[in-house]
Structures are given as C-alpha cells and as structure tokens.
Amino acid sequence: MAYSLWKARFWDQSLVESVIPFLRIDDFKKDFNSKVDEMLQEHELHKKIVKALKILEFNEEQFYKNIKLINDIRKAMLRNYCK
C-alpha cells in the first residue's frame, strides 16, 4: 500500500526542504494510517489497481527494451552503410 501511495505521489505535498526533499516520520505515520484504513475498505478494488499497475510497469519495461533494440539496429545499419 505504501508503494501505491508513493507511485500516486500521495506524500508530495508533505515533503519539506528544497534541495533534498524528505518526509517527516510523523507526517508519514499520520497520513499512512488514515489512508490505509480508507483503502482497506475497498481492498478488492485496491488489489485490481495494483495488478493493473504491475502489468503497466512490465509493459513499460518491454517498451523501453524494444526502443533500445531499435536504436541498436539503427546504429548497426548506419555502420554497415557507412563502411
């Protein structure tokens, strides 16, 4: 649940400092406990959303791997052409 909240940028408004932002432990505990209680009321929905997020992250990783492969092929083709 903490991961879900972090990815949703739940604590961004509670970050302090401008150079190295951090979250005070008391703010974390207070916000986390209240939000978890709220999220547990809709646990099945939360599980579905987390599963969907994992699938999206996997697809995103595959997308970036494919982009890297396309760039590698492009470089190889240009090297062969310029020989």
N, CA, C and O atoms as a Tinker XYZ file with bonds, in Angstrom:
   332  protein
     1  N      0.823000   -1.189000    0.000000    73     2
     2  CA     0.000000    0.000000    0.000000    64     1     3
     3  C      0.864000    1.249000    0.000000    63     2     4     5
     4  O      0.527000    2.250000   -0.633000    81     3
     5  N      1.983000    1.184000    0.715000    73     3     6
     6  CA     2.882000    2.335000    0.722000    64     5     7
     7  C      3.432000    2.582000   -0.675000    63     6     8     9
     8  O      3.582000    3.730000   -1.092000    81     7
     9  N      3.733000    1.506000   -1.398000    73     7    10
    10  CA     4.231000    1.638000   -2.772000    64     9    11
    11  C      3.186000    2.317000   -3.652000    63    10    12    13
    12  O      3.511000    3.200000   -4.446000    81    11
    13  N      1.935000    1.900000   -3.507000    73    11    14
    14  CA     0.848000    2.503000   -4.286000    64    13    15
    15  C      0.734000    3.993000   -3.991000    63    14    16    17
    16  O      0.580000    4.805000   -4.903000    81    15
    17  N      0.810000    4.338000   -2.730000    73    15    18
    18  CA     0.718000    5.747000   -2.353000    64    17    19
    19  C      1.909000    6.544000   -2.873000    63    18    20    21
    20  O      1.757000    7.683000   -3.316000    81    19
    21  N      3.087000    5.944000   -2.818000    73    19    22
    22  CA     4.286000    6.623000   -3.314000    64    21    23
    23  C      4.175000    6.864000   -4.817000    63    22    24    25
    24  O      4.466000    7.962000   -5.291000    81    23
    25  N      3.749000    5.832000   -5.581000    73    23    26
    26  CA     3.610000    5.970000   -7.025000    64    25    27
    27  C      2.538000    6.999000   -7.383000    63    26    28    29
    28  O      2.626000    7.658000   -8.419000    81    27
    29  N      1.538000    7.134000   -6.531000    73    27    30
    30  CA     0.480000    8.110000   -6.772000    64    29    31
    31  C      0.889000    9.516000   -6.309000    63    30    32    33
    32  O      0.111000   10.465000   -6.411000    81    31
    33  N      2.114000    9.629000   -5.802000    73    31    34
    34  CA     2.673000   10.903000   -5.320000    64    33    35
    35  C      1.834000   11.486000   -4.180000    63    34    36    37
    36  O      1.640000   12.697000   -4.081000    81    35
    37  N      1.343000   10.586000   -3.325000    73    35    38
    38  CA     0.471000   10.966000   -2.218000    64    37    39
    39  C      1.160000   11.923000   -1.246000    63    38    40    41
    40  O      0.527000   12.839000   -0.721000    81    39
    41  N      2.449000   11.711000   -1.006000    73    39    42
    42  CA     3.158000   12.500000    0.002000    64    41    43
    43  C      3.856000   13.731000   -0.549000    63    42    44    45
    44  O      4.534000   14.425000    0.208000    81    43
    45  N      3.723000   14.027000   -1.813000    73    43    46
    46  CA     4.430000   15.168000   -2.378000    64    45    47
    47  C      4.128000   16.478000   -1.656000    63    46    48    49
    48  O      5.022000   17.305000   -1.480000    81    47
    49  N      2.900000   16.672000   -1.244000    73    47    50
    50  CA     2.545000   17.918000   -0.569000    64    49    51
    51  C      3.145000   17.996000    0.835000    63    50    52    53
    52  O      3.192000   19.081000    1.416000    81    51
    53  N      3.605000   16.873000    1.397000    73    51    54
    54  CA     4.158000   16.864000    2.748000    64    53    55
    55  C      5.681000   16.932000    2.757000    63    54    56    57
    56  O      6.284000   17.001000    3.828000    81    55
    57  N      6.314000   16.913000    1.585000    73    55    58
    58  CA     7.770000   16.968000    1.533000    64    57    59
    59  C      8.267000   18.324000    2.001000    63    58    60    61
    60  O      7.664000   19.356000    1.708000    81    59
    61  N      9.371000   18.310000    2.731000    73    59    62
    62  CA     9.976000   19.551000    3.209000    64    61    63
    63  C     11.402000   19.647000    2.690000    63    62    64    65
    64  O     12.000000   18.645000    2.295000    81    63
    65  N     11.938000   20.853000    2.695000    73    63    66
    66  CA    13.253000   21.195000    2.178000    64    65    67
    67  C     13.191000   21.300000    0.657000    63    66    68    69
    68  O     12.331000   20.698000    0.014000    81    67
    69  N     14.102000   22.060000    0.105000    73    67    70
    70  CA    14.079000   22.257000   -1.344000    64    69    71
    71  C     15.225000   21.540000   -2.048000    63    70    72    73
    72  O     15.083000   21.140000   -3.203000    81    71
    73  N     16.354000   21.372000   -1.373000    73    71    74
    74  CA    17.493000   20.728000   -2.019000    64    73    75
    75  C     17.345000   19.212000   -1.986000    63    74    76    77
    76  O     17.404000   18.562000   -3.030000    81    75
    77  N     17.155000   18.650000   -0.816000    73    75    78
    78  CA    16.931000   17.221000   -0.659000    64    77    79
    79  C     15.595000   17.056000    0.057000    63    78    80    81
    80  O     15.525000   17.128000    1.284000    81    79
    81  N     14.547000   16.836000   -0.710000    73    79    82
    82  CA    13.229000   16.720000   -0.071000    64    81    83
    83  C     13.119000   15.456000    0.777000    63    82    84    85
    84  O     13.625000   14.397000    0.405000    81    83
    85  N     12.457000   15.583000    1.911000    73    83    86
    86  CA    12.229000   14.418000    2.760000    64    85    87
    87  C     10.874000   14.547000    3.425000    63    86    88    89
    88  O     10.255000   15.611000    3.436000    81    87
    89  N     10.437000   13.437000    3.974000    73    87    90
    90  CA     9.133000   13.361000    4.624000    64    89    91
    91  C      9.363000   13.092000    6.106000    63    90    92    93
    92  O     10.098000   12.174000    6.470000    81    91
    93  N      8.747000   13.875000    6.941000    73    91    94
    94  CA     8.872000   13.648000    8.382000    64    93    95
    95  C      8.136000   12.369000    8.758000    63    94    96    97
    96  O      7.056000   12.095000    8.236000    81    95
    97  N      8.715000   11.594000    9.656000    73    95    98
    98  CA     8.142000   10.299000   10.032000    64    97    99
    99  C      6.749000   10.458000   10.636000    63    98   100   101
   100  O      5.875000    9.623000   10.404000    81    99
   101  N      6.539000   11.514000   11.401000    73    99   102
   102  CA     5.210000   11.736000   11.990000    64   101   103
   103  C      4.160000   11.999000   10.907000    63   102   104   105
   104  O      3.035000   11.507000   10.993000    81   103
   105  N      4.539000   12.784000    9.879000    73   103   106
   106  CA     3.615000   13.032000    8.767000    64   105   107
   107  C      3.316000   11.729000    8.028000    63   106   108   109
   108  O      2.176000   11.465000    7.646000    81   107
   109  N      4.352000   10.922000    7.834000    73   107   110
   110  CA     4.171000    9.641000    7.154000    64   109   111
   111  C      3.188000    8.760000    7.920000    63   110   112   113
   112  O      2.234000    8.236000    7.346000    81   111
   113  N      3.429000    8.603000    9.218000    73   111   114
   114  CA     2.581000    7.720000   10.037000    64   113   115
   115  C      1.127000    8.186000   10.036000    63   114   116   117
   116  O      0.205000    7.393000    9.847000    81   115
   117  N      0.944000    9.480000   10.250000    73   115   118
   118  CA    -0.412000   10.023000   10.331000    64   117   119
   119  C     -1.148000    9.827000    9.001000    63   118   120   121
   120  O     -2.263000    9.307000    8.970000    81   119
   121  N     -0.517000   10.244000    7.919000    73   119   122
   122  CA    -1.152000   10.136000    6.603000    64   121   123
   123  C     -1.308000    8.690000    6.172000    63   122   124   125
   124  O     -2.335000    8.313000    5.607000    81   123
   125  N     -0.295000    7.881000    6.436000    73   123   126
   126  CA    -0.326000    6.483000    6.003000    64   125   127
   127  C     -1.442000    5.715000    6.703000    63   126   128   129
   128  O     -2.220000    5.015000    6.055000    81   127
   129  N     -1.519000    5.845000    8.013000    73   127   130
   130  CA    -2.540000    5.101000    8.764000    64   129   131
   131  C     -3.957000    5.476000    8.334000    63   130   132   133
   132  O     -4.804000    4.600000    8.160000    81   131
   133  N     -4.212000    6.755000    8.166000    73   131   134
   134  CA    -5.560000    7.171000    7.771000    64   133   135
   135  C     -5.880000    6.709000    6.350000    63   134   136   137
   136  O     -7.000000    6.271000    6.085000    81   135
   137  N     -4.926000    6.799000    5.446000    73   135   138
   138  CA    -5.174000    6.392000    4.059000    64   137   139
   139  C     -5.306000    4.878000    3.943000    63   138   140   141
   140  O     -6.131000    4.395000    3.167000    81   139
   141  N     -4.514000    4.117000    4.698000    73   139   142
   142  CA    -4.612000    2.659000    4.657000    64   141   143
   143  C     -5.976000    2.207000    5.163000    63   142   144   145
   144  O     -6.589000    1.313000    4.580000    81   143
   145  N     -6.451000    2.813000    6.236000    73   143   146
   146  CA    -7.790000    2.474000    6.735000    64   145   147
   147  C     -8.845000    2.698000    5.648000    63   146   148   149
   148  O     -9.749000    1.884000    5.463000    81   147
   149  N     -8.709000    3.801000    4.948000    73   147   150
   150  CA    -9.639000    4.117000    3.866000    64   149   151
   151  C     -9.511000    3.101000    2.722000    63   150   152   153
   152  O    -10.512000    2.656000    2.161000    81   151
   153  N     -8.275000    2.745000    2.389000    73   151   154
   154  CA    -8.040000    1.813000    1.283000    64   153   155
   155  C     -8.490000    0.393000    1.627000    63   154   156   157
   156  O     -8.926000   -0.347000    0.745000    81   155
   157  N     -8.390000    0.013000    2.876000    73   155   158
   158  CA    -8.804000   -1.334000    3.272000    64   157   159
   159  C    -10.310000   -1.531000    3.123000    63   158   160   161
   160  O    -10.784000   -2.657000    2.967000    81   159
   161  N    -11.047000   -0.443000    3.171000    73   159   162
   162  CA   -12.487000   -0.538000    2.959000    64   161   163
   163  C    -12.793000   -0.995000    1.526000    63   162   164   165
   164  O    -13.825000   -1.615000    1.271000    81   163
   165  N    -11.892000   -0.684000    0.606000    73   163   166
   166  CA   -12.044000   -1.047000   -0.800000    64   165   167
   167  C    -10.892000   -1.953000   -1.231000    63   166   168   169
   168  O    -10.240000   -1.699000   -2.243000    81   167
   169  N    -10.649000   -3.002000   -0.463000    73   167   170
   170  CA    -9.471000   -3.848000   -0.678000    64   169   171
   171  C     -9.471000   -4.541000   -2.041000    63   170   172   173
   172  O     -8.423000   -4.620000   -2.683000    81   171
   173  N    -10.594000   -5.033000   -2.487000    73   171   174
   174  CA   -10.655000   -5.719000   -3.780000    64   173   175
   175  C    -10.315000   -4.769000   -4.922000    63   174   176   177
   176  O     -9.593000   -5.134000   -5.850000    81   175
   177  N    -10.833000   -3.562000   -4.848000    73   175   178
   178  CA   -10.512000   -2.563000   -5.862000    64   177   179
   179  C     -9.024000   -2.244000   -5.836000    63   178   180   181
   180  O     -8.390000   -2.100000   -6.882000    81   179
   181  N     -8.474000   -2.136000   -4.632000    73   179   182
   182  CA    -7.045000   -1.862000   -4.479000    64   181   183
   183  C     -6.212000   -2.973000   -5.127000    63   182   184   185
   184  O     -5.239000   -2.685000   -5.822000    81   183
   185  N     -6.579000   -4.224000   -4.909000    73   183   186
   186  CA    -5.841000   -5.343000   -5.496000    64   185   187
   187  C     -5.893000   -5.294000   -7.018000    63   186   188   189
   188  O     -4.891000   -5.564000   -7.680000    81   187
   189  N     -7.051000   -4.952000   -7.579000    73   187   190
   190  CA    -7.177000   -4.849000   -9.034000    64   189   191
   191  C     -6.299000   -3.743000   -9.590000    63   190   192   193
   192  O     -5.658000   -3.904000  -10.629000    81   191
   193  N     -6.276000   -2.625000   -8.891000    73   191   194
   194  CA    -5.472000   -1.491000   -9.347000    64   193   195
   195  C     -3.986000   -1.824000   -9.273000    63   194   196   197
   196  O     -3.233000   -1.499000  -10.191000    81   195
   197  N     -3.559000   -2.466000   -8.195000    73   195   198
   198  CA    -2.149000   -2.847000   -8.053000    64   197   199
   199  C     -1.761000   -3.824000   -9.157000    63   198   200   201
   200  O     -0.678000   -3.710000   -9.731000    81   199
   201  N     -2.626000   -4.776000   -9.457000    73   199   202
   202  CA    -2.342000   -5.738000  -10.534000    64   201   203
   203  C     -2.219000   -5.013000  -11.875000    63   202   204   205
   204  O     -1.327000   -5.316000  -12.667000    81   203
   205  N     -3.106000   -4.066000  -12.126000    73   203   206
   206  CA    -3.049000   -3.302000  -13.370000    64   205   207
   207  C     -1.773000   -2.474000  -13.446000    63   206   208   209
   208  O     -1.170000   -2.357000  -14.513000    81   207
   209  N     -1.360000   -1.900000  -12.318000    73   207   210
   210  CA    -0.124000   -1.117000  -12.296000    64   209   211
   211  C      1.093000   -1.984000  -12.574000    63   210   212   213
   212  O      2.012000   -1.552000  -13.270000    81   211
   213  N      1.115000   -3.201000  -12.040000    73   211   214
   214  CA     2.230000   -4.112000  -12.303000    64   213   215
   215  C      2.301000   -4.466000  -13.778000    63   214   216   217
   216  O      3.387000   -4.529000  -14.355000    81   215
   217  N      1.147000   -4.698000  -14.390000    73   215   218
   218  CA     1.119000   -5.005000  -15.816000    64   217   219
   219  C      1.620000   -3.815000  -16.629000    63   218   220   221
   220  O      2.375000   -3.990000  -17.586000    81   219
   221  N      1.204000   -2.613000  -16.254000    73   219   222
   222  CA     1.668000   -1.410000  -16.949000    64   221   223
   223  C      3.178000   -1.232000  -16.814000    63   222   224   225
   224  O      3.848000   -0.880000  -17.785000    81   223
   225  N      3.715000   -1.471000  -15.625000    73   223   226
   226  CA     5.157000   -1.348000  -15.426000    64   225   227
   227  C      5.914000   -2.375000  -16.262000    63   226   228   229
   228  O      6.955000   -2.062000  -16.839000    81   227
   229  N      5.395000   -3.600000  -16.327000    73   227   230
   230  CA     6.017000   -4.629000  -17.153000    64   229   231
   231  C      6.002000   -4.209000  -18.621000    63   230   232   233
   232  O      7.009000   -4.334000  -19.318000    81   231
   233  N      4.864000   -3.713000  -19.085000    73   231   234
   234  CA     4.758000   -3.266000  -20.478000    64   233   235
   235  C      5.682000   -2.088000  -20.760000    63   234   236   237
   236  O      6.257000   -1.988000  -21.844000    81   235
   237  N      5.822000   -1.203000  -19.788000    73   235   238
   238  CA     6.721000   -0.066000  -19.943000    64   237   239
   239  C      8.164000   -0.537000  -20.079000    63   238   240   241
   240  O      8.903000   -0.026000  -20.921000    81   239
   241  N      8.573000   -1.501000  -19.265000    73   239   242
   242  CA     9.927000   -2.055000  -19.366000    64   241   243
   243  C     10.144000   -2.695000  -20.728000    63   242   244   245
   244  O     11.197000   -2.505000  -21.337000    81   243
   245  N      9.165000   -3.450000  -21.216000    73   243   246
   246  CA     9.272000   -4.074000  -22.535000    64   245   247
   247  C      9.379000   -3.006000  -23.625000    63   246   248   249
   248  O     10.152000   -3.158000  -24.571000    81   247
   249  N      8.618000   -1.945000  -23.493000    73   247   250
   250  CA     8.643000   -0.859000  -24.456000    64   249   251
   251  C     10.046000   -0.251000  -24.528000    63   250   252   253
   252  O     10.573000   -0.044000  -25.621000    81   251
   253  N     10.651000    0.036000  -23.378000    73   251   254
   254  CA    11.980000    0.636000  -23.373000    64   253   255
   255  C     13.036000   -0.333000  -23.905000    63   254   256   257
   256  O     13.991000    0.094000  -24.555000    81   255
   257  N     12.879000   -1.621000  -23.641000    73   255   258
   258  CA    13.797000   -2.608000  -24.217000    64   257   259
   259  C     13.677000   -2.618000  -25.734000    63   258   260   261
   260  O     14.681000   -2.689000  -26.442000    81   259
   261  N     12.448000   -2.548000  -26.230000    73   259   262
   262  CA    12.242000   -2.517000  -27.682000    64   261   263
   263  C     12.837000   -1.258000  -28.311000    63   262   264   265
   264  O     13.432000   -1.322000  -29.386000    81   263
   265  N     12.680000   -0.130000  -27.654000    73   263   266
   266  CA    13.274000    1.120000  -28.145000    64   265   267
   267  C     14.791000    0.984000  -28.221000    63   266   268   269
   268  O     15.404000    1.416000  -29.197000    81   267
   269  N     15.396000    0.388000  -27.203000    73   267   270
   270  CA    16.844000    0.197000  -27.191000    64   269   271
   271  C     17.266000   -0.716000  -28.338000    63   270   272   273
   272  O     18.255000   -0.437000  -29.016000    81   271
   273  N     16.529000   -1.801000  -28.563000    73   271   274
   274  CA    16.850000   -2.702000  -29.668000    64   273   275
   275  C     16.722000   -2.000000  -31.019000    63   274   276   277
   276  O     17.554000   -2.203000  -31.903000    81   275
   277  N     15.700000   -1.189000  -31.182000    73   275   278
   278  CA    15.525000   -0.445000  -32.434000    64   277   279
   279  C     16.697000    0.500000  -32.652000    63   278   280   281
   280  O     17.207000    0.607000  -33.768000    81   279
   281  N     17.127000    1.184000  -31.603000    73   279   282
   282  CA    18.278000    2.083000  -31.724000    64   281   283
   283  C     19.550000    1.319000  -32.055000    63   282   284   285
   284  O     20.365000    1.793000  -32.847000    81   283
   285  N     19.735000    0.138000  -31.458000    73   283   286
   286  CA    20.906000   -0.680000  -31.763000    64   285   287
   287  C     20.909000   -1.124000  -33.222000    63   286   288   289
   288  O     21.947000   -1.106000  -33.884000    81   287
   289  N     19.744000   -1.521000  -33.715000    73   287   290
   290  CA    19.637000   -1.934000  -35.120000    64   289   291
   291  C     19.907000   -0.750000  -36.036000    63   290   292   293
   292  O     20.582000   -0.893000  -37.055000    81   291
   293  N     19.388000    0.408000  -35.682000    73   291   294
   294  CA    19.617000    1.613000  -36.483000    64   293   295
   295  C     21.114000    1.919000  -36.567000    63   294   296   297
   296  O     21.629000    2.224000  -37.643000    81   295
   297  N     21.801000    1.836000  -35.439000    73   295   298
   298  CA    23.245000    2.098000  -35.429000    64   297   299
   299  C     23.991000    1.090000  -36.285000    63   298   300   301
   300  O     24.889000    1.456000  -37.044000    81   299
   301  N     23.618000   -0.183000  -36.166000    73   299   302
   302  CA    24.267000   -1.230000  -36.953000    64   301   303
   303  C     24.043000   -1.004000  -38.446000    63   302   304   305
   304  O     24.969000   -1.172000  -39.240000    81   303
   305  N     22.849000   -0.631000  -38.829000    73   303   306
   306  CA    22.560000   -0.381000  -40.237000    64   305   307
   307  C     23.383000    0.805000  -40.755000    63   306   308   309
   308  O     23.910000    0.767000  -41.867000    81   307
   309  N     23.483000    1.841000  -39.947000    73   307   310
   310  CA    24.263000    3.014000  -40.369000    64   309   311
   311  C     25.750000    2.686000  -40.463000    63   310   312   313
   312  O     26.436000    3.187000  -41.353000    81   311
   313  N     26.257000    1.847000  -39.551000    73   311   314
   314  CA    27.670000    1.433000  -39.607000    64   313   315
   315  C     27.940000    0.657000  -40.888000    63   314   316   317
   316  O     28.943000    0.890000  -41.561000    81   315
   317  N     27.044000   -0.264000  -41.221000    73   315   318
   318  CA    27.213000   -1.050000  -42.441000    64   317   319
   319  C     27.117000   -0.183000  -43.683000    63   318   320   321
   320  O     27.842000   -0.403000  -44.653000    81   319
   321  N     26.235000    0.793000  -43.662000    73   319   322
   322  CA    26.053000    1.684000  -44.808000    64   321   323
   323  C     27.263000    2.584000  -45.013000    63   322   324   325
   324  O     27.640000    2.872000  -46.148000    81   323
   325  N     27.872000    3.030000  -43.913000    73   323   326
   326  CA    28.985000    3.988000  -43.994000    64   325   327
   327  C     30.340000    3.325000  -44.185000    63   326   328   329
   328  O     31.346000    4.030000  -44.265000    81   327
   329  N     30.408000    2.006000  -44.261000    73   327   330
   330  CA    31.700000    1.324000  -44.449000    64   329   331
   331  C     32.314000    1.636000  -45.755000    63   330   332
   332  O     33.398000    1.140000  -46.061000    81   331
